[in-house]
C-alpha cells in the first residue's frame, strides 16, 4: 500500500476522466454499474465544473506519482444557503489515508464557508456508509430508491452538522 498523495484544489488536466474511471472501477465491482452510470457521472461532473462557483463550491483532487487517485467536491450551490453536498468522493484504496485527507479538506472548506450542514449520498451496501458514521460523525438521514441508473438502486443520505 502506498501512503502519500498531494491534494490540489481546483481543476487539473485529466481530472474528469480520472474521476470517472475511479468511480467506474469502484461501482462496477460492487454494484455492476456500467454505461449509464459512467455517462451520468461524466455529464453531471462536467456540468458542475463548468458552472463551479468558487465562493461556494470546490473540487479537491488527490494525485500521486502524476496520477489522479482521488477526489471530493463540495457543492454549495444546489441545497440551501447554509448547506453543502459532498459529491464525487472517491479514493484509490492503495492510499489508505486518502479518504480521510479528502474528507478533512472538504469539511474545512465547509467550515470556512459557514455551512451549517453537510449531506452526502451513497449506494446502500457501500462500505463508505460505515466510514461516514464511524470516522467523520455523519448520521443516517434518509433512504430512497434512485432511478438515475440503468435500474433502481437504493441510496442512503447521511448528514453532519457543523458548529
C-alpha positions as CSV (number, residue, x, y, z in Angstrom):
1,X,0.0,0.0,0.0
2,X,1.2,3.5,-0.8
3,X,1.0,6.3,1.7
4,X,1.0,9.8,0.3
5,X,-0.9,11.8,-2.2
6,X,-0.9,15.6,-2.8
7,X,-4.2,17.4,-2.6
8,X,-4.9,20.2,-5.0
9,X,-8.0,22.5,-5.1
10,X,-9.4,23.3,-8.5
11,X,-9.5,21.6,-11.8
12,X,-6.3,19.9,-13.0
13,X,-6.0,18.4,-16.6
14,X,-7.3,14.9,-16.8
15,X,-9.4,15.2,-13.6
16,X,-12.8,14.4,-15.3
17,X,-11.6,11.3,-17.0
18,X,-9.7,10.1,-13.8
19,X,-12.7,10.7,-11.5
20,X,-15.0,8.8,-13.9
21,X,-12.5,5.9,-14.0
22,X,-12.1,5.8,-10.2
23,X,-15.9,5.7,-9.8
24,X,-16.4,3.2,-12.6
25,X,-13.9,0.8,-11.1
26,X,-15.4,1.0,-7.6
27,X,-19.1,0.8,-8.6
28,X,-18.6,-1.8,-11.4
29,X,-17.3,-4.4,-8.9
30,X,-19.7,-3.9,-6.1
31,X,-22.8,-2.8,-7.9
32,X,-22.4,-3.9,-11.5
33,X,-22.9,-0.4,-12.9
34,X,-21.7,0.4,-16.3
35,X,-22.5,2.7,-19.3
36,X,-25.5,4.6,-17.8
37,X,-23.6,5.2,-14.5
38,X,-20.4,6.4,-16.3
39,X,-22.3,8.6,-18.7
40,X,-24.3,10.3,-15.9
41,X,-21.1,10.8,-13.8
42,X,-19.4,12.4,-16.9
43,X,-22.3,14.7,-17.7
44,X,-23.0,15.8,-14.1
45,X,-19.4,16.3,-13.1
46,X,-18.6,18.2,-16.3
47,X,-21.7,20.4,-16.0
48,X,-20.8,21.1,-12.3
49,X,-17.2,22.0,-13.1
50,X,-18.3,24.3,-16.0
51,X,-20.6,26.2,-13.6
52,X,-18.5,25.9,-10.4
53,X,-19.0,29.0,-8.2
54,X,-15.7,29.4,-6.3
55,X,-17.3,31.3,-3.4
56,X,-19.5,28.3,-2.7
57,X,-18.0,25.2,-4.4
58,X,-14.7,23.4,-4.6
59,X,-13.1,20.4,-6.4
60,X,-10.3,18.8,-4.4
61,X,-8.2,16.3,-6.4
62,X,-5.6,14.0,-5.0
63,X,-2.6,13.0,-7.1
64,X,0.3,10.6,-6.6
65,X,3.1,9.8,-9.0
66,X,1.5,12.1,-11.6
67,X,-1.8,10.1,-11.5
68,X,-5.1,11.3,-10.1
69,X,-6.0,8.9,-7.3
70,X,-9.0,10.6,-5.6
71,X,-11.4,13.4,-5.4
72,X,-14.2,15.1,-3.5
73,X,-16.4,18.0,-4.4
74,X,-18.2,20.4,-2.1
75,X,-21.3,21.6,-3.9
76,X,-22.6,24.6,-2.1
77,X,-25.0,25.7,-4.8
78,X,-27.7,23.1,-5.1
79,X,-29.0,23.0,-1.5
80,X,-30.0,25.8,0.9
81,X,-27.7,28.7,1.6
82,X,-26.3,27.1,4.8
83,X,-25.9,23.6,3.4
84,X,-23.5,21.8,1.2
85,X,-23.5,18.4,-0.6
86,X,-20.4,16.3,-0.9
87,X,-20.2,14.7,-4.3
88,X,-17.8,12.6,-6.4
89,X,-16.0,11.3,-3.3
90,X,-13.6,8.5,-4.3
91,X,-10.2,7.4,-3.3
92,X,-7.9,4.7,-4.7
93,X,-7.7,2.0,-2.0
94,X,-3.9,1.8,-2.5
95,X,-3.7,5.1,-0.5
96,X,-5.1,4.2,3.0
97,X,-5.1,7.7,4.4
98,X,-6.5,9.4,1.3
99,X,-10.2,9.2,2.2
100,X,-9.6,10.9,5.5
101,X,-7.4,13.6,3.9
102,X,-10.0,14.4,1.3
103,X,-12.9,14.5,3.8
104,X,-10.9,16.7,6.2
105,X,-10.2,19.2,3.4
106,X,-13.8,19.2,2.4
107,X,-15.1,19.7,5.9
108,X,-12.5,22.5,6.4
109,X,-13.8,24.3,3.3
110,X,-17.4,23.9,4.5
111,X,-16.5,25.4,7.9
112,X,-14.7,28.3,6.2
113,X,-17.8,29.0,4.2
114,X,-20.0,28.8,7.3
115,X,-22.1,25.8,6.1
116,X,-24.2,24.5,8.9
117,X,-25.0,21.1,7.5
118,X,-23.3,18.7,5.0
119,X,-25.1,15.9,3.1
120,X,-23.6,13.0,1.2
121,X,-25.4,10.3,-0.7
122,X,-24.0,6.8,-1.3
123,X,-25.4,3.5,-2.6
124,X,-26.8,1.2,0.1
125,X,-24.3,-1.5,0.7
126,X,-21.3,0.7,0.1
127,X,-18.5,0.4,2.6
128,X,-18.4,4.2,2.6
129,X,-21.5,4.4,4.8
130,X,-19.7,2.7,7.6
131,X,-16.8,5.1,7.4
132,X,-19.0,8.1,7.2
133,X,-20.6,7.3,10.5
134,X,-17.5,5.9,12.3
135,X,-14.8,8.3,11.2
136,X,-16.5,11.6,10.4
137,X,-19.6,11.8,12.5
138,X,-22.2,11.6,9.8
139,X,-25.6,10.3,10.8
140,X,-28.1,8.4,8.6
141,X,-30.7,10.9,7.3
142,X,-32.8,9.1,4.7
143,X,-33.1,6.3,2.3
144,X,-34.6,6.4,-1.2
145,X,-34.6,4.4,-4.4
146,X,-32.7,6.1,-7.1
147,X,-33.9,5.8,-10.7
148,X,-31.0,7.6,-12.4
149,X,-29.1,4.4,-13.2
150,X,-29.9,1.5,-15.5
151,X,-32.0,0.0,-12.8
152,X,-33.5,1.2,-9.4
153,X,-30.9,1.2,-6.7
154,X,-31.3,2.1,-3.0
155,X,-29.4,5.1,-2.0
156,X,-28.6,6.4,1.5
157,X,-28.2,10.0,2.5
158,X,-26.1,11.0,5.5
159,X,-25.7,14.3,7.2
160,X,-23.4,16.1,9.7
161,X,-24.0,19.4,11.4
162,X,-21.1,21.8,11.8
163,X,-20.7,24.2,14.7
